[in-house]
Amino acid sequence: MDPSALGVRLASGVVAPLVRKLFVQEGPGAGLVDAPVRISALVSFKGERRTLTDKDLRKLAAELVRRAVRSAGPGERPVPADEETAVADALATTLAGLGTLAMDDVQAVALGSTALAERLAAAVPQAAHGLSRDAALLHETLVGTACLHIVHFFSQRSTFVARTLVQQSRSLDALITRVDEFAERHPAPPTGDVTFERTYLSHLAHKHGRLTIYGIDLHNSPDRWPLDAAYMSLEATGPSRAEGPFDDLPSRAAVPADQALAGRPRVLLRGVAGSGKSTLVQWLAVSCTKPPGETDLPHLYGRIPFVLPLRTLTRAGAALPTPDGFLTAVGCPVAGAQPDGWAHRVLAAGRALLLIDGLDEIPERERRATRSWLRDLLDAFPGNLWLVTTRPSAVRDDWLTPDGFDELTLSPMSRTEVAAFIARWHRAAAPDPDAPDLLVTYEQSLLTAVRTKPDLGRLATNPLMCGLICALHRDRRGYLPHGRKELYDAALAMLLSRRDRERDMRGPDGVELADEPQIQLLQRLAYWLIRNGRTELDRDRAERLIADALPAVPVAAAQGDAPTVFRHLLHRSGLLREPAPDTVDFVHRTFQDYLGAKAAVEQADFGLLVQHADDSQWEDVIRMAVAHARPHERAELLRGLLSKNELRADLLHPHRTTGPGSPRWPSPRHPEGHVPRAGNPALLTDRAAHPPLDR
């Protein structure tokens, strides 16, 4: 059991009688004292009125330690049995320091229990030397608990103090009462809970403690990196109000994204694809597994994280789980050892950190039910920390504000952050042993290119894009694509073929496919996911989709059946992964959208694209389709989108006029916040020549 939790489990009826023995009893006339009294004159183990010997003081300290250990509950020990005596000796030495403090009872009350404990520890700094970490923490906790009761004792002993500090005395009374109430409401947890939590936190530290950086899984480079080495905190902005003559105008305040829950118990975090939302979830979960001295997020110490990707929870149409099913729903391998009622106890105690990732990755029709599920949890278990992530336009502004959520948005990376990311990426990627300085040269070359080439600088705005740029720059030995579409094309080529060539791995499963056949098959999977509003599919369905596509890809059909070809794509393409047994998804949503858009254009499904123009899950698909399309197809798609917006505007404003002379009208779904004037051929031509994806 965590030793720091024992102080609140020691009720005043246990501690107060022991603390009173540290001081002399008031005799007749004591109530007439009209001035503060030095603490050194009140202690019972020194001076002329000594009633407590050094041996008695050590017995008293040993009793406090014994009571604390017993309060931990059966089977749980805050420290090993052979360390209890050392803790008791240290506690006795610290309490003996009361006789050396040059302060009076009024000053002690004014300081408060926390400051008094710090002053007492400073008076005898050698007391805790040689103790283990847990033993030192138990010693510190018991000193703090004793000082709370010492201050309370002083506040009631002296009529002078009682007369001048009545209000503080009442506050201390209330604090002692709350401590007693807490001890009653929070009995020692069952033995199995603590044991399971250690196992569960260890699993989370291993599972989420490593990060895939796309593109550095080339020759001599592992495909996953320690999260501590690869993670970089970005900024998030939220609404605030400026001070001064324009304080009624809203402004934006920036905070480190990983500090979003410091002072905010509930946060809805928005971020574009690749902005680092899921990586932030990993970082927060792992931070809960570290001791306070080893993390930059001490406010998460003692929290039990539940990482809940919505795409996984709703897999195959499954109902959203209740707390007892959280671990099973996400396929946690230690779920079978979970004690009955454990998750409920964690949530009821307000100790949980709920990380609900990917609100945008479930169909729009399911989001209302998701909000109801979330509200039921909030009502049943207040007091926990909550983080919900989503793409910016998946839900409207203030969607969760009535439920007490603050809204923050991940900011694009600044120049400084881009430079830091590039440096960190190149440190993570193992240098070529034959050319140790080559990677340094690539890093400096790329830093110069990002600073001097505006087009490249506009692409490097989030961790995913920066990672792809770094990988392609190294893979192509300094040559970089110019536009976003060319960047994605190059990234696919790198992952599909260069990856195996660099590793000298040629078809270990007997299948060898060039880039184009692989793309034709992968885009079928991607387009099915998009049309069905999903980000994952069953392996059986994936194999059926491949089987349906194989007749159109004879070079693949000649090398094996659908399961064989699918297995090759899963293990060798670098674009698919298996997040759970018999479940498949793309390594990043961006690749799914890019390939799905290519399939939509090849099938000339422009009407379907226009039909889903208002669906947030199709936003990037439509942008990428514009880039994939040939000029006449692009014009057809853009005209359809403009006509739909024009129709909507006419329904909302039946008296407005449209055409070349009409004003722009707002379109909240459009990335630029407006739509060009309908019927203006010049604007359509401009959009066709410079599709949004290349911006």
BELNORUR-V448432 format. One record per residue. NEAR is the number of other C-alpha atoms within 12 Angstrom. D_CENTER is the distance of its C-alpha to the mean C-alpha in whole Angstrom. Layout:
BEGIN
near/d_center
NEAR/D_CENTER
NEAR/D_CENTER
END
This chain:
BEGIN
near/d_center
34/25
33/23
33/27
31/25
32/25
41/29
39/30
35/29
36/31
42/34
32/36
35/38
18/41
27/40
37/40
27/42
19/45
31/44
36/43
32/47
29/49
42/47
34/50
26/53
24/54
23/56
13/60
8/62
11/62
18/58
19/57
16/60
18/57
16/57
19/55
30/52
26/52
22/51
36/48
29/50
27/53
37/51
36/50
29/52
32/52
24/54
18/57
13/60
19/59
22/57
21/56
27/53
20/54
20/51
17/51
21/51
35/48
28/46
23/47
33/45
36/42
29/42
27/43
41/39
44/37
28/39
28/38
40/35
38/34
26/36
31/34
33/31
26/32
17/34
21/33
25/30
31/31
38/29
33/32
21/34
18/38
14/39
27/37
31/38
25/41
29/39
43/37
39/40
34/42
37/39
46/39
38/43
34/43
38/40
50/42
35/45
33/44
40/45
27/48
26/47
29/45
20/47
24/46
29/48
38/46
36/46
26/44
37/42
40/41
25/40
25/37
31/36
32/35
25/32
20/34
37/37
35/35
24/34
27/37
36/38
34/36
22/37
22/41
25/41
20/38
18/40
28/39
31/36
20/37
16/36
26/34
20/31
23/28
27/28
36/31
31/30
28/28
39/30
45/33
36/31
34/30
44/33
47/35
34/32
41/33
45/37
40/37
39/36
42/39
42/41
42/40
41/41
40/44
44/45
36/44
29/47
31/50
35/51
26/53
24/52
32/48
27/48
22/50
22/48
27/45
22/45
17/42
26/40
30/42
18/41
19/37
29/37
22/39
16/36
24/34
33/35
21/36
20/32
27/32
24/34
18/33
22/29
25/31
17/33
17/30
26/28
24/30
34/29
30/27
23/28
20/29
23/27
28/24
29/23
22/24
25/22
34/19
24/20
23/20
34/17
32/15
24/17
23/16
31/12
27/13
21/15
27/14
32/10
31/12
24/14
31/13
34/16
40/17
37/20
42/23
38/24
33/25
32/28
23/31
18/30
26/27
22/24
22/22
23/19
27/18
23/16
29/12
27/14
23/16
33/15
35/12
31/13
36/11
34/12
32/13
34/13
27/16
29/17
19/20
18/23
15/26
14/28
11/31
8/35
8/37
10/35
11/32
11/32
13/31
13/27
15/25
19/22
21/20
21/17
24/14
23/12
41/9
39/7
31/10
39/9
34/9
23/12
17/15
25/13
30/13
32/12
39/11
45/12
49/10
42/13
38/13
34/16
37/16
33/15
37/13
44/10
45/8
40/7
37/7
43/4
41/3
38/5
40/5
46/4
44/6
43/8
38/9
40/10
35/13
28/14
23/17
19/17
14/19
15/17
21/14
22/13
29/11
21/14
26/13
36/11
28/14
33/15
33/12
41/12
41/9
42/10
43/9
37/11
36/12
40/14
39/17
39/17
35/18
30/20
30/22
24/26
20/26
16/24
19/24
33/20
26/20
22/21
33/19
23/21
26/21
35/17
30/17
25/20
30/19
31/16
23/19
26/18
20/21
23/21
24/21
18/25
20/25
28/23
25/25
18/27
20/25
31/22
33/19
25/21
28/22
33/19
31/18
22/21
26/21
26/18
29/16
35/13
39/9
43/9
41/6
41/9
35/9
41/12
45/14
39/17
43/17
38/19
31/23
25/23
20/26
26/23
28/21
18/23
18/23
31/19
25/20
16/22
22/20
33/17
22/20
18/22
27/19
28/18
16/22
19/23
26/20
25/19
23/18
33/14
41/11
47/10
46/7
43/9
44/9
43/13
36/15
34/17
33/20
36/19
36/20
20/22
23/21
22/21
27/20
31/18
18/20
15/22
23/20
23/19
29/16
33/15
39/15
40/13
35/14
40/13
31/16
33/18
33/18
25/21
25/24
20/23
26/19
37/21
31/23
25/21
37/19
42/22
28/23
28/20
42/21
38/25
23/24
35/22
39/25
26/28
25/31
19/34
13/36
10/39
12/38
15/36
16/36
20/35
31/31
24/32
21/34
34/32
33/29
23/32
26/33
37/30
32/29
20/32
29/32
32/29
21/31
14/34
19/33
17/32
20/31
33/29
30/27
27/27
38/25
39/23
35/20
34/17
42/16
38/17
38/20
43/21
40/20
42/23
49/25
47/25
43/26
36/28
36/30
36/30
31/31
22/34
18/35
23/34
20/35
31/32
27/33
27/33
27/31
34/28
32/30
25/32
34/29
37/27
28/31
28/31
40/27
36/29
30/32
34/30
38/28
35/31
32/34
30/33
34/30
26/33
22/36
20/34
19/34
14/37
20/36
20/39
23/38
16/38
20/38
18/41
29/39
29/40
32/38
27/38
28/36
22/37
31/38
39/34
37/33
34/35
44/34
44/30
36/31
38/32
48/29
41/27
40/30
30/30
37/26
42/26
27/29
23/28
32/25
38/23
44/20
42/22
36/25
27/27
27/29
19/32
23/32
37/31
30/34
23/36
29/35
38/36
26/39
21/40
29/39
29/41
19/44
17/43
27/42
21/45
23/44
33/41
26/43
19/46
22/43
24/42
25/41
29/38
26/36
28/37
38/36
40/33
30/32
33/33
41/31
32/28
25/29
34/30
38/29
38/25
39/24
37/24
29/22
25/22
26/19
22/21
18/25
21/27
26/24
37/24
38/21
34/21
29/19
32/18
35/18
37/20
41/23
41/23
42/24
44/26
41/28
43/29
44/30
40/33
35/34
38/34
33/36
21/38
20/39
23/40
26/38
31/38
22/39
25/36
40/33
29/35
21/35
26/31
32/31
27/29
29/26
35/23
41/22
41/26
37/25
38/24
42/27
45/29
42/29
37/29
44/32
43/34
37/33
37/34
33/38
21/41
22/43
20/44
25/41
33/39
30/42
27/42
37/38
43/38
31/41
28/40
37/37
34/39
27/41
24/38
32/37
31/41
19/41
21/39
26/40
18/43
13/42
14/40
15/43
12/46
10/48
18/47
21/48
25/46
19/48
16/48
13/49
19/46
19/43
24/39
28/37
20/34
23/32
22/28
28/27
26/29
22/26
15/29
13/29
19/33
31/35
33/38
30/42
30/43
26/46
23/46
18/47
15/46
21/42
29/42
20/43
17/41
31/38
29/39
24/40
26/36
29/34
27/31
32/29
26/31
25/30
END
